[in-house]
Amino acid sequence: MLDPALELCDLHIHVGGAVAPHVLWSIAHEQGFKLPVSTYWEFRDLVTAKPENIASLDDYLAILHHWTEKIQSSPAAIERSVYEIIGKEFRSSGVSLIELRFNPMKRNLGGERDLDHIIHAALRGMDRACLEYSVRAGLIFCLAREFPLELNEILVKKAVKYRARGVVGIDLAGPEVHTLELRDEVAGYRDLFARARAASLGTTVHTGETPYTAVPGVLAVLKELAPARIGHGVAAAKSEEAVRKIAESGTVLEICPSSNLRTHAVEDLQELGRALQAFEQAGVRYTINTDGPYLLNTHLRGEYQLLLDAQLITDAQAERSVAVARAATFIR
């Protein structure tokens, strides 16, 4: 059992999947947002990734894109969202170091709202929560694979601009395209990631979270983008070459157990256990994270307990992953 007094770190948590349904419900009504349901209980089901409704990563992302991100699309909404997440994670799991990631352009209604106002609001929410709970926090801006490169370039420029205010890194997220296009896709982001590193921003990439793109996606990302961390990466355990190259590069994996199970990055706990064992044997460093705690009805201490109860990791390995997270954080 994880020491209840041990302070935890969550390095992979999306603003879109981490706000309590009752808070989203309140924000939606406060802003006069038109909802497709009439009761709170229907709304709760709408913004929760129930196992029977999630067959793939695409199903999971649809909840984020179609509902939670829209509701959070105003300065007031994003400020409250960031504030509420940090406080909730501290209270529920003792998370004293947290990196929140989101795409500001998916919160400005396609340009109807000013991007800088969205960013400033998120930073205000973060500052307020850090002051109240004495935690350390930072924001990661998610570039979107479905965006043209020009829009993602703007996001990198904004991340650099707000580096001194609490933006600590960039991410590349969204569904990976089919295998033949993967190398061309990541090559287009090589310069953007180099610019971010030159500005002392951390770099992470979503890859290895779908079985059909896991190995080529991870190998292409390692070669072309050389991120400090990889979001998920769990499906790469199927390839000895991918595992070896992750270990050789020193890249840290951000494992999200409930998310990986729900989106079928791994089929079951046994496959997840085999992946973690492969990483342990190869010397791959990994962290344990929530991804979307309210979307998945979980919290960070529960994620650790899931792995411990299934005997997928030992107490010592759990504590080591916390230490890895503290060393791998982009917050300085």
MIDREN-680003 format. One record per residue: residue number from 1; z negated, x, y of N, C-alpha, C, CB in turn. Coordinates in steps of 0.1 Angstrom, whole numbers. Each point is the difference from the previous one (the first is absolute). Glycine has a CB too. Layout:
BEGIN
NUM, Z, X, Y, Z, X, Y, Z, X, Y, Z, X, Y
...
This chain:
BEGIN
1, 0, 8, -12, 0, -8, 12, 0, 9, 12, -12, -19, -12
2, 20, 15, 22, 1, 7, 13, -13, -1, 7, 25, -3, 1
3, -30, 14, 5, -12, -1, 8, 1, -10, 11, -5, 25, -6
4, -4, -35, 7, 1, -10, 10, -1, 6, 14, -9, -17, -16
5, 3, 29, 17, -2, 6, 13, 12, 9, 5, -25, -1, -5
6, 34, 3, -5, 11, 8, 3, 10, -6, 10, -2, 10, -23
7, 5, -4, 34, 9, -5, 10, 14, 2, -5, -17, 4, 19
8, 25, -14, -18, 14, 0, -6, 10, 2, 11, -7, -14, -19
9, 20, 17, 15, 11, 3, 9, 12, -8, -6, -8, 23, 7
10, 14, -31, 2, 13, -7, -4, 11, 5, 9, -13, -21, -7
11, 22, 28, 0, 12, 6, 7, 12, -8, 0, -10, 22, -5
12, 10, -33, -3, 12, -8, -2, -3, -15, 1, 11, 18, -14
13, -11, -23, 26, -4, -14, 2, 9, -6, 11, -24, 4, -8
14, 31, -15, 5, 10, -6, 9, -7, -11, 8, 19, 5, -16
15, -17, -5, 29, -6, -10, 9, 5, -14, -5, -1, 17, 19
16, 13, -18, -23, 5, -13, -4, -6, -6, -13, 21, 8, 10
17, -27, 1, -18, -7, -5, -12, -15, 1, 0, 21, 6, -12
18, -27, -3, 23, -14, 3, 0, -9, -9, 9, 7, 23, -5
19, -1, -34, 11, -7, -9, 9, -4, -12, -8, 12, 8, 20
20, -24, -12, -19, -5, -12, -8, 8, -12, 4, -23, 10, -1
21, 25, -19, -9, 8, -12, 2, -6, -9, 11, 7, 1, -23
22, -20, -1, 24, -7, -9, 10, 3, 6, 14, -18, -7, -16
23, 19, 20, 17, 3, 7, 13, 15, -3, 4, -18, 18, -4
24, 27, -17, -6, 14, -3, 3, 2, -14, 4, 7, 18, -17
25, -15, -27, 10, 1, -14, 3, -4, -3, 14, -5, -5, -24
26, -6, 12, 28, -5, -1, 14, 10, 5, 10, -23, 2, -9
27, 29, 9, 6, 10, 6, 10, 12, -9, 1, -8, 23, -6
28, 12, -28, -5, 12, -9, 0, -2, -12, 8, 6, 8, -23
29, -18, -14, 22, -3, -12, 8, -2, 3, 15, -10, -10, -21
30, 3, 21, 23, -2, 5, 14, 13, 2, 8, -21, 10, -8
31, 31, -6, 0, 13, 3, 7, 10, -11, -2, -4, 24, -4
32, 0, -35, -2, 9, -11, -1, 11, 3, -10, -5, -7, 23
33, 3, 15, -33, 10, 4, -10, 2, -12, -9, -7, 24, 1
34, 20, -28, -3, 3, -11, -9, 0, 5, -15, 14, -10, 18
35, -23, 4, -26, -1, 4, -14, 6, -10, -9, -21, 11, 6
36, 25, -7, -18, 7, -9, -9, -9, -8, -9, 18, 16, 0
37, -31, -14, 3, -11, -7, -8, -9, -7, 10, 2, 16, -20
38, -10, -26, 15, -9, -7, 9, -14, 3, -2, 17, -18, 0
39, -21, 23, -11, -15, 3, -3, -2, 15, -1, -3, -22, -11
40, -10, 26, 14, -3, 14, -2, 2, 5, -14, -17, -3, 19
41, 13, -5, -29, 1, 4, -14, 14, 3, -4, -21, -14, -5
42, 30, 5, 10, 15, 3, -3, 4, 13, 7, 4, -25, -2
43, -9, 27, 14, 3, 12, 7, -5, 13, -7, 0, -13, 22
44, -13, 12, -27, -5, 11, -7, 9, 4, -12, -23, -7, 7
45, 28, -3, -14, 8, 3, -12, 14, 6, 5, -11, -19, -13
46, 15, 15, 25, 13, 5, 5, -1, 15, 3, 4, -23, 10
47, -15, 28, -5, -1, 14, 4, -8, 8, -10, 1, -7, 23
48, -1, 2, -36, -7, 8, -10, 10, 2, -12, -23, -10, 6
49, 23, 23, -11, 10, 3, -10, -6, -3, -14, 9, 19, 15
50, -8, -32, -18, -5, -4, -13, 9, 5, -12, -9, -21, 11
51, 3, 26, -22, 8, 6, -10, 12, -9, -5, -21, 12, -7
52, 19, -25, 6, 10, -9, -5, 12, -1, 10, -17, -13, -13
53, 15, 18, 26, 11, -1, 10, 6, 13, 2, -12, -19, 10
54, 7, 30, -16, 6, 13, 3, 6, 6, -12, -18, 3, 18
55, 31, -2, -18, 7, 6, -12, 5, 14, 4, 6, -23, -8
56, -6, 27, 21, 6, 12, 4, -5, 4, 13, 20, -5, -13
57, -17, 17, 18, -3, 5, 13, 6, -9, 11, -2, 24, -9
58, 14, -29, 6, 6, -9, 10, -8, -12, 3, 22, 9, -8
59, -28, -15, -3, -8, -12, 2, -12, 3, 9, 8, -9, -23
60, -14, 21, 20, -12, 4, 7, 3, 2, 15, -8, 11, -21
61, 19, -4, 24, 4, 3, 14, 4, -13, 7, 8, 22, -7
62, -3, -32, 0, 4, -12, 7, -11, -7, 6, 18, -3, -17
63, -30, 3, 11, -12, -6, 6, -3, 7, 13, -9, -6, -22
64, 9, 20, 22, -3, 8, 12, 10, -4, 11, -9, 18, -14
65, 22, -17, 11, 10, -1, 10, 2, -14, 6, 12, 18, -11
66, -14, -28, 2, 3, -14, 4, -12, -6, 7, 16, -2, -18
67, -28, 6, 15, -12, -7, 6, -9, 9, 7, 2, -16, -18
68, -8, 25, 12, -11, 7, 7, 5, 8, 12, -12, 2, -22
69, 23, 5, 20, 6, 8, 11, 3, -9, 12, 9, 17, -16
70, -3, -29, 14, 3, -9, 10, -12, -5, 8, 20, -7, -13
71, -31, 4, 5, -12, -5, 7, -6, 11, 8, -4, -16, -19
72, 6, 28, 15, -6, 12, 7, 8, 4, 12, -11, 7, -21
73, 22, -14, 24, 10, 5, 10, -3, -4, 14, 16, -2, -18
74, -27, 8, 23, -4, -1, 15, -10, 11, 2, 5, -25, 2
75, -7, 29, 10, -11, 10, 3, -13, -5, -4, 13, 9, 19
76, -17, -21, -16, -13, -6, -3, -2, 0, -15, 0, -14, 21
77, 11, 10, -29, -1, -2, -14, -2, 14, -7, 14, -21, 1
78, -6, 31, 3, -1, 13, -6, -13, 7, 3, 25, 2, 1
79, -30, -4, 11, -13, 5, 4, -11, -5, -9, 8, 3, 24
80, -9, -16, -25, -10, -7, -8, 1, 4, -15, -1, -19, 16
81, 14, 20, -21, 2, 4, -14, -5, 14, -3, 20, -15, 0
82, -17, 24, 8, -5, 14, -2, -15, 1, 0, 22, 9, 10
83, -27, -16, 0, -15, 0, 2, -7, -6, -12, 3, -2, 24
84, 2, -10, -29, -6, -7, -11, 1, 8, -13, 6, -21, 11
85, 5, 28, -13, 2, 8, -13, -10, 11, -1, 24, -5, 0
86, -25, 13, 11, -9, 11, -1, -15, -4, -2, 16, 12, 15
87, -20, -22, -8, -14, -5, -3, -2, -6, -13, -1, -5, 23
88, 11, -2, -29, -1, -6, -13, -1, 11, -11, 12, -20, 8
89, -3, 30, -6, 0, 11, -11, -13, 8, 0, 25, 1, 3
90, -31, 1, 9, -13, 7, 1, -11, -9, -7, 8, 12, 22
91, -8, -25, -18, -11, -8, -6, 2, -2, -15, -1, -12, 22
92, 13, 10, -27, 2, -3, -14, -1, 12, -9, 14, -19, 7
93, -9, 30, -2, 1, 12, -9, -6, 13, 5, 20, -11, -9
94, -26, 10, 21, -5, 13, 6, 11, 9, 3, -20, -3, -13
95, 32, -2, 18, 11, 9, 3, -2, 5, 14, 16, -13, -14
96, -19, 26, 15, -3, 7, 13, 11, 8, 6, -23, 1, -7
97, 34, 0, -1, 13, 6, 5, 11, -8, -5, -10, 23, 0
98, 19, -28, 10, 10, -9, -4, 13, 3, 8, -17, -18, -6
99, 28, 18, 0, 13, 1, 6, 7, -13, -2, 1, 25, -3
100, 2, -32, 14, 7, -13, -1, 15, 2, 4, -21, -12, 6
101, 30, 6, -14, 14, 2, 3, 7, -14, 2, 0, 21, -14
102, 9, -20, 24, 8, -12, 3, 12, 4, 8, -20, -15, 0
103, 30, 6, 1, 12, 2, 7, -1, -8, 13, 14, 4, -21
104, -16, 3, 33, -1, -7, 12, 12, -9, 3, -14, 18, 9
105, 26, -14, -13, 12, -8, 3, 1, -13, -8, 12, 21, 4
106, -20, -22, -15, -1, -12, -7, -11, -9, 5, 8, 12, -20
107, -14, -8, 32, -10, -8, 7, 4, -3, 14, -17, 11, -14
108, 30, -8, 18, 4, -3, 13, 11, -11, 1, -6, 24, 6
109, 7, -32, -16, 10, -11, -1, 14, 4, 4, -19, -15, 5
110, 23, 26, -12, 14, 4, 2, 3, 5, 14, 6, -16, -17
111, -16, 21, 24, 2, 5, 14, -4, -10, 11, 19, 13, -9
112, -24, -25, 5, -5, -9, 10, -12, 4, 7, 10, -18, -13
113, -18, 26, 5, -13, 5, 6, 2, 16, 2, -14, -19, -11
114, 7, 24, 20, 1, 14, 3, -7, 8, -10, 1, -5, 24
115, 6, 15, -29, -5, 9, -11, -13, 7, 4, 24, 3, -9
116, -24, 3, 21, -12, 7, 4, -12, -9, 1, 15, 16, 12
117, -13, -28, -8, -12, -10, 0, -5, -2, -14, 9, -11, 21
118, 0, 10, -30, -5, -2, -14, -8, 12, -5, 20, -14, -5
119, -15, 26, 8, -7, 12, -4, -13, 2, 7, 22, 11, -4
120, -22, -13, 17, -13, 1, 8, -10, -10, -6, 12, 7, 20
121, -8, -19, -23, -9, -10, -5, -6, 4, -14, 13, -17, 12
122, -5, 23, -21, -5, 5, -12, -10, 11, 2, 22, -6, -11
123, -19, 15, 20, -10, 11, 3, -13, -6, 6, 20, 16, 4
124, -19, -26, 4, -12, -6, 5, -9, -6, -11, 12, -5, 22
125, -5, -2, -31, -8, -5, -11, -6, 10, -9, 15, -19, 0
126, -8, 30, -2, -5, 12, -7, -12, 6, 7, 23, 4, -10
127, -22, -2, 23, -10, 7, 8, -13, -9, -1, 17, 11, 15
128, -15, -24, -13, -12, -8, 0, -7, 0, -13, 11, -15, 16
129, -4, 14, -27, -6, 0, -14, -7, 14, -3, 17, -17, -8
130, -10, 28, 12, -6, 13, -2, -13, 1, 8, 23, 10, -4
131, -24, -15, 16, -12, 1, 8, -11, -8, -7, 14, 3, 21
132, -11, -15, -25, -10, -9, -6, -5, 5, -14, 10, -19, 13
133, -1, 24, -21, -4, 4, -14, -2, 15, -2, 12, -21, -7
134, -9, 29, 17, -1, 14, -1, 8, 6, -12, -23, -2, 10
135, 36, -3, -10, 9, 5, -11, 11, 8, 7, -5, -20, -15
136, 13, 27, 7, 11, 7, 5, 13, -7, -4, -13, 22, -1
137, 22, -24, 10, 12, -8, -4, 12, 6, 7, -14, -20, -3
138, 26, 17, -2, 13, 4, 6, 10, -9, -4, -7, 24, 0
139, 18, -25, 8, 12, -9, -3, 11, 9, -5, -8, -17, 17
140, 15, 11, -27, 13, 6, -5, 11, -10, 3, -12, 13, -19
141, 23, -9, 25, 11, -9, 3, 10, 1, -12, -3, 4, 25
142, 6, -16, -31, 9, -1, -11, 14, -1, 5, -18, -11, -14
143, 27, 21, 11, 14, -2, 2, 5, -9, -11, 3, 23, 10
144, 8, -30, -8, 5, -10, -9, 13, 4, -6, -12, -18, 12
145, 13, 18, -25, 13, 4, -6, 11, -10, 3, -13, 10, -18
146, 9, -23, 21, 11, -9, 4, 4, 1, 14, -10, -15, -17
147, 3, 23, 25, 4, 2, 14, 11, 10, 1, -23, -6, 8
148, 32, 5, 3, 9, 11, 2, -8, 12, 5, 18, -16, 6
149, -13, 28, -8, -7, 12, 3, -4, 0, 15, 13, 12, -18
150, -5, -18, 27, -3, 0, 14, -14, -6, 3, 25, 0, 5
151, -28, -11, -11, -12, -7, 2, -12, 8, -6, 12, -22, -1
152, -10, 28, -10, -11, 9, -6, -2, 12, 9, 6, -8, -23
153, 4, 13, 30, -1, 11, 9, -9, -4, 12, 23, 9, -7
154, -22, -21, 11, -9, -5, 11, -14, 0, -5, 19, -14, 10
155, -21, 9, -22, -14, 0, -5, -6, 14, -1, 6, -20, -13
156, 2, 30, 9, -5, 14, 0, -4, 4, 14, 14, 5, -21
157, -5, -8, 30, -3, 4, 14, -13, -7, 5, 25, 3, 5
158, -27, -15, -8, -13, -7, 3, -12, 7, -7, 13, -22, 4
159, -11, 25, -16, -11, 7, -7, -4, 13, 6, 8, -11, -21
160, 2, 19, 25, -2, 12, 8, -7, -3, 13, 20, 11, -11
161, -15, -21, 18, -6, -3, 13, -15, -3, -1, 23, -9, 7
162, -27, 2, -17, -14, -5, -1, -8, 9, -10, 8, -23, 5
163, -3, 35, -8, -7, 9, -9, -14, 2, 5, 21, 11, -6
164, -23, -8, 19, -13, 3, 5, -10, -12, 1, 11, 18, 13
165, -5, -30, -15, -8, -13, 1, -5, -5, -13, 13, -5, 20
166, -8, 11, -31, -4, -5, -13, 10, -4, -10, -18, -8, 12
167, 31, 10, -8, 11, -1, -10, 1, 13, -8, 13, -17, 14
168, -15, 17, -27, -2, 13, -7, 11, 3, -9, -24, -4, 1
169, 34, -5, -4, 11, 3, -9, 11, -10, 0, -17, 12, -14
170, 27, -9, 6, 11, -9, -3, 2, -2, -14, 11, 7, 21
171, -6, -18, -25, 3, -4, -14, 14, -5, 0, -24, -6, -5
172, 30, 6, -7, 13, -6, -3, -2, -11, -11, 13, 21, 7
173, -11, -33, -3, -4, -11, -10, 12, -10, -1, -24, 2, 6
174, 22, -11, -16, 10, -10, -3, 7, 3, -13, 4, -3, 24
175, 3, -7, -30, 6, 2, -13, 10, 12, 0, -3, -25, -4
176, 2, 33, -6, 10, 10, -2, 13, -6, -5, -18, 18, -4
177, 29, -12, 8, 13, -5, -4, 3, 5, -14, 8, -1, 23
178, 3, -3, -29, 3, 4, -14, 2, 16, -1, 10, -23, -4
179, -11, 28, -8, -1, 14, -2, 11, 8, 6, -11, -5, -21
180, 23, 1, 21, 11, 8, 5, -1, 2, 15, 14, -9, -18
181, -21, 1, 25, 0, 1, 15, -13, 8, 5, 13, -21, 1
182, -22, 23, -10, -13, 5, 4, 1, 13, 7, -10, -11, -19
183, 18, 21, 14, 0, 13, 7, 6, -1, 14, 3, 10, -22
184, 7, -18, 24, 6, -2, 13, -10, -7, 10, 23, -1, -10
185, -31, -8, 4, -9, -8, 8, -11, 10, 6, 4, -21, -14
186, -11, 29, 5, -10, 8, 5, 5, 11, 9, -14, -6, -20
187, 26, 11, 17, 5, 11, 8, 1, -4, 15, 13, 9, -20
188, -10, -21, 23, 1, -5, 13, -13, 1, 8, 18, -15, -8
189, -29, 16, 1, -13, 0, 7, -6, 14, 1, -4, -22, -8
190, 12, 32, 3, -5, 14, 0, -4, 5, 14, 14, 5, -20
191, -6, -8, 30, -3, 5, 14, -12, -8, 6, 25, 6, 2
192, -26, -19, -5, -11, -7, 5, -13, 5, -5, 15, -20, 2
193, -15, 23, -15, -13, 5, -6, -3, 14, 6, 4, -13, -21
194, 6, 21, 23, -2, 14, 6, -6, -2, 14, 19, 10, -14
195, -14, -19, 21, -5, -3, 14, -15, -4, 0, 24, -6, 7
196, -27, -2, -17, -14, -5, -1, -9, 12, -3, 8, -23, -7
197, -4, 31, -3, -8, 11, -3, -2, 10, 11, 8, -2, -23
198, 3, 4, 31, -1, 9, 12, -10, -5, 10, 24, 7, -4
199, -26, -20, 4, -9, -6, 10, -14, -2, -6, 19, -12, 10
200, -21, 18, -22, -13, 0, -7, -4, -14, -5, -7, 19, 14
201, 17, -27, -17, -2, -12, -7, 0, 1, -15, 10, -12, 20
202, -18, 5, -27, 1, 0, -15, 12, -8, -4, -25, 2, -2
203, 29, 1, -11, 12, -7, -5, -3, -5, -14, 15, 15, 14
204, -11, -27, -17, -1, -6, -13, 12, -9, -2, -25, 1, 1
205, 28, -4, -14, 12, -8, -3, -3, -9, -12, 15, 19, 8
206, -11, -31, -7, -1, -9, -11, 11, 3, -10, -10, -18, 14
207, 6, 22, -26, 10, 2, -11, -7, 0, -13, 15, 14, 16
208, -7, -15, -27, -7, 0, -13, -8, -13, -2, 0, 25, 0
209, 3, -36, 6, -8, -12, -2, 9, -11, -7, -14, 6, 20
210, 26, -2, -24, 8, -9, -8, 6, 8, -12, 5, -16, 20
211, -6, 11, -32, 5, 8, -11, 14, 4, 1, -16, -12, -14
212, 25, 4, 19, 14, 3, 0, 4, 11, 10, 4, -23, -7
213, -12, 26, 17, 3, 10, 10, -10, 12, 0, 11, -17, 14
214, -21, 16, -23, -11, 9, 1, 4, 15, 0, -14, -17, -12
215, 20, 21, 2, 3, 15, -2, 10, 5, 10, -5, -2, -24
216, 17, -4, 26, 9, 5, 10, -5, -2, 14, 18, -6, -15
217, -26, -4, 18, -6, -2, 13, -10, 11, 3, 4, -25, -2
218, -13, 28, -7, -10, 10, 2, 7, 14, 2, -17, -14, -13
219, 26, 17, 4, 6, 13, 1, 8, 2, 13, 2, 0, -25
220, 5, -11, 29, 8, 1, 13, -10, 1, 12, 19, -13, -10
221, -30, 6, 10, -9, 1, 11, -7, 13, 1, -4, -24, -3
222, 0, 30, -9, -6, 13, 0, 10, 11, 6, -14, -7, -20
223, 26, 6, 16, 10, 10, 4, 4, -2, 15, 8, 1, -24
224, -5, -13, 28, 6, -2, 13, -11, -2, 11, 19, -10, -11
225, -30, 4, 8, -10, -3, 11, -13, 8, -1, 10, -23, 0
226, -13, 28, -12, -12, 8, -2, -12, -6, 7, 14, 20, -1
227, -18, -32, -2, -12, -6, 6, -13, 6, -5, 13, -22, 3
228, -23, 21, 5, -13, 4, -4, -6, -9, -11, -4, 10, 22
229, 8, -22, -22, -5, -10, -9, 11, -9, -4, -23, 1, 9
230, 21, -8, -21, 9, -10, -5, -7, -13, -2, 15, 17, -11
231, -10, -28, 17, -7, -13, -2, 4, -5, -14, 1, -5, 25
232, -11, 3, -33, 1, -5, -14, 5, 12, -9, 6, -24, 8
233, 7, 25, -11, 4, 11, -8, -3, -1, -15, -2, 14, 20
234, -5, -25, -24, -6, -1, -13, 11, 0, -11, -20, -12, 10
235, 31, 5, -7, 10, -1, -10, 7, 13, -3, 4, -23, 7
236, -6, 33, 1, 6, 14, -2, -6, 7, -13, 4, 1, 25
237, -15, -7, -29, -7, 6, -12, 9, -1, -12, -22, -6, 9
238, 32, -2, -9, 9, -1, -11, 9, 13, -2, 0, -25, 3
239, 0, 33, 7, 9, 12, 0, -9, 13, 1, 19, -13, 10
240, -18, 22, -20, -7, 13, 1, 5, 8, 11, -3, -1, -24
241, 16, 0, 27, 5, 8, 12, -6, -5, 13, 22, 4, -13
242, -22, -17, 15, -6, -6, 12, -14, 4, 2, 16, -19, -2
243, -24, 18, -9, -14, 3, 0, -2, 15, 4, -5, -18, -17
244, 13, 26, 11, -1, 15, 2, 3, 3, 15, 6, 5, -24
245, 4, -11, 29, 4, 3, 14, -10, -6, 10, 24, 0, -7
246, -30, -11, 4, -11, -5, 9, -11, 10, 0, 6, -24, -5
247, -10, 29, -7, -11, 9, -1, 4, 13, 8, -7, -10, -22
248, 19, 15, 20, 4, 13, 6, 0, -1, 15, 13, 5, -21
249, -9, -17, 26, 1, -1, 15, -13, -3, 6, 22, -9, -3
250, -32, 6, -5, -13, -3, 6, -1, -14, 7, -3, 25, 3
251, 13, -33, -6, 0, -13, 6, -11, -9, -6, 25, 2, 4
252, -32, -9, 4, -10, -9, -4, 5, -14, -2, -17, 14, 12
253, 13, -20, -23, 4, -14, -3, -10, -10, 5, 13, 8, -20
254, -8, -19, 26, -9, -11, 4, 1, -11, -10, 3, 6, 24
255, -11, -5, -35, 0, -10, -10, -7, -13, 4, 1, 18, -17
256, 6, -30, 14, -6, -13, 4, 0, -8, -13, 9, 1, 25
257, -20, -1, -32, 1, -6, -14, 3, -14, -1, -17, 16, -5
258, 10, -25, 13, 4, -14, -1, 14, -3, 4, -24, -6, 4
259, 28, 12, 7, 14, -2, 5, 10, 5, -10, -8, 3, 23
260, 6, 9, -30, 9, 5, -9, 1, -9, -13, -5, 23, 8
261, -6, -30, -11, 0, -9, -11, 7, -13, 3, -21, 10, -8
262, 18, -15, 21, 6, -13, 4, 15, 1, 2, -22, -5, 11
263, 27, 16, -6, 14, 1, 2, 8, 6, -12, -5, 3, 24
264, -2, 0, -35, 5, 5, -12, 6, 14, 1, 5, -23, -6
265, -11, 31, 15, 3, 14, 1, -4, 6, -14, -2, 2, 26
266, -9, -7, -31, -5, 3, -13, -2, -14, -7, -11, 23, 6
267, 13, -24, -19, 0, -13, -6, -14, -5, -3, 21, 6, -10
268, -31, 4, 8, -13, -5, -4, -10, 12, 3, 9, -16, -17
269, -22, 14, 14, -10, 10, 3, 3, 12, -9, -17, -18, 6
270, 22, 16, -18, 2, 11, -9, 10, 9, 5, -6, -14, -19
271, 17, 9, 25, 11, 8, 6, -6, 7, 12, 18, -15, -9
272, -26, 8, 17, -6, 7, 12, -9, 11, -5, 1, -22, 13
273, -8, 20, -23, -9, 11, -5, 8, 12, -5, -16, -17, -7
274, 27, 15, 0, 9, 11, -4, 5, 7, 12, 6, -12, -21
275, -2, 5, 32, 5, 7, 12, -11, 8, 6, 16, -19, 4
276, -28, 14, -3, -11, 8, 6, -3, 12, -8, -9, -21, 10
277, 10, 20, -23, -3, 11, -9, 11, 11, 1, -11, -16, -16
278, 23, 11, 18, 11, 10, 2, -2, 8, 13, 16, -15, -13
279, -20, 8, 23, -3, 6, 13, -11, 10, -1, 9, -20, 12
280, -20, 16, -19, -11, 9, -2, 4, 12, -7, -16, -20, -1
281, 23, 19, -10, 4, 11, -8, 9, 10, 7, -2, -14, -20
282, 10, 9, 30, 10, 8, 7, -7, 6, 13, 19, -14, -9
283, -31, 9, 12, -6, 5, 12, 5, -7, 13, -3, 22, -11
284, 8, -34, 9, 5, -8, 12, -13, -6, 7, 23, -5, -11
285, -24, 7, 24, -11, -6, 7, 4, -14, 4, -8, 22, 9
286, -2, -31, -11, 3, -14, 4, -13, -7, 6, 17, -1, -19
287, -14, -9, 27, -11, -8, 6, 1, -14, -5, 0, 14, 20
288, -11, -22, -19, 0, -14, -4, -1, -8, 13, -11, 5, -23
289, 20, -16, 24, 1, -8, 12, 2, -14, -3, 10, 20, 12
290, -10, -29, -2, 1, -14, -2, 14, -6, 2, -23, -1, 6
291, 31, 7, 3, 13, -5, 4, -1, -13, 8, 10, 10, -21
292, -14, -21, 15, -2, -12, 7, -12, -8, -5, 25, -1, 5
293, -37, 4, -1, -12, -6, -6, -1, -15, -1, -11, 21, 7
294, 15, -27, 4, -1, -15, 0, 12, -6, -7, -13, 0, 21
295, 25, 6, -19, 11, -5, -7, -2, 1, -15, 15, 8, 19
296, -22, 2, -24, -2, 2, -14, -14, -4, -5, 16, 18, 2
297, -24, -24, 8, -14, -4, -3, -8, 11, -7, 9, -23, -3
298, -10, 34, 11, -7, 12, -5, -7, 7, 11, 16, 3, -19
299, -23, 8, 16, -5, 9, 10, -1, 14, -6, -13, -19, 12
300, 10, 29, -4, 1, 13, -6, -10, 3, -11, 9, 7, 23
301, -21, -11, -21, -10, 3, -10, 4, -7, -13, -18, 3, 17
302, 24, -15, -16, 5, -7, -11, 11, 7, -7, -7, -21, 11
303, 16, 28, -4, 11, 7, -6, -6, 12, -9, 15, -6, 20
304, -25, 12, -14, -6, 11, -8, -7, -6, -13, -4, 14, 21
305, -3, -25, -19, -7, -6, -11, 10, -5, -11, -18, -7, 15
306, 30, 2, -11, 10, -4, -9, 4, 12, -9, 9, -17, 16
307, -7, 29, -11, 4, 11, -7, -12, 6, -9, 17, 6, 18
308, -29, -7, -13, -11, 5, -7, -4, -9, -12, -8, 10, 21
309, 9, -23, -19, -3, -10, -10, 10, 1, -12, -10, -15, 17
310, 22, 18, -13, 11, 1, -11, 0, 15, -5, 14, -18, 11
311, -23, 26, -7, -1, 14, -4, 13, 8, 2, -17, -8, -17
312, 23, 5, 28, 13, 7, 3, -3, 13, 8, 12, -22, 1
313, -24, 22, 6, -5, 12, 6, -15, 1, -2, 18, -1, 17
314, -23, 13, -16, -14, 2, -1, -7, 0, 14, 4, 14, -21
315, -17, -15, 21, -7, 0, 13, 3, 13, 8, -18, -13, -11
316, 19, 24, 4, 4, 13, 7, 14, -1, 6, -15, 13, -16
317, 24, -19, 9, 14, -1, 5, 0, -9, 12, 9, 4, -23
318, -17, -15, 22, 0, -9, 11, -5, 7, 13, -4, -20, -16
319, -7, 27, 14, -6, 7, 12, 10, 11, 5, -23, -4, -9
320, 30, 10, 0, 10, 10, 4, 11, -6, 8, -5, 14, -20
321, 9, -26, 16, 11, -7, 8, -5, -3, 14, 10, -10, -21
322, -23, 7, 23, -5, -2, 13, 1, 13, 8, -16, -19, -9
323, 12, 30, 3, 1, 13, 6, 14, 3, 4, -21, 8, -12
324, 30, -11, 3, 15, 3, 3, 4, -8, 12, 4, 4, -24
325, -8, -17, 25, 3, -8, 12, -5, 6, 13, 0, -20, -15
326, -12, 25, 14, -6, 6, 13, 8, 12, 4, -23, -9, -7
327, 27, 17, -3, 8, 12, 3, 14, -3, 4, -14, 12, -16
328, 20, -23, 11, 14, -3, 2, 2, -10, 12, 4, 3, -24
329, -14, -7, 31, 1, -10, 11, 8, 7, 11, -21, -11, -6
330, 29, 2, 13, 7, 5, 12, -9, 0, 13, 21, -9, -11
331, -33, 3, 9, -9, -1, 12, -7, 14, 2, -4, -25, -5
332, 5, 30, 17, -6, 13, 3, -10, -1, 11, 21, 11, -7
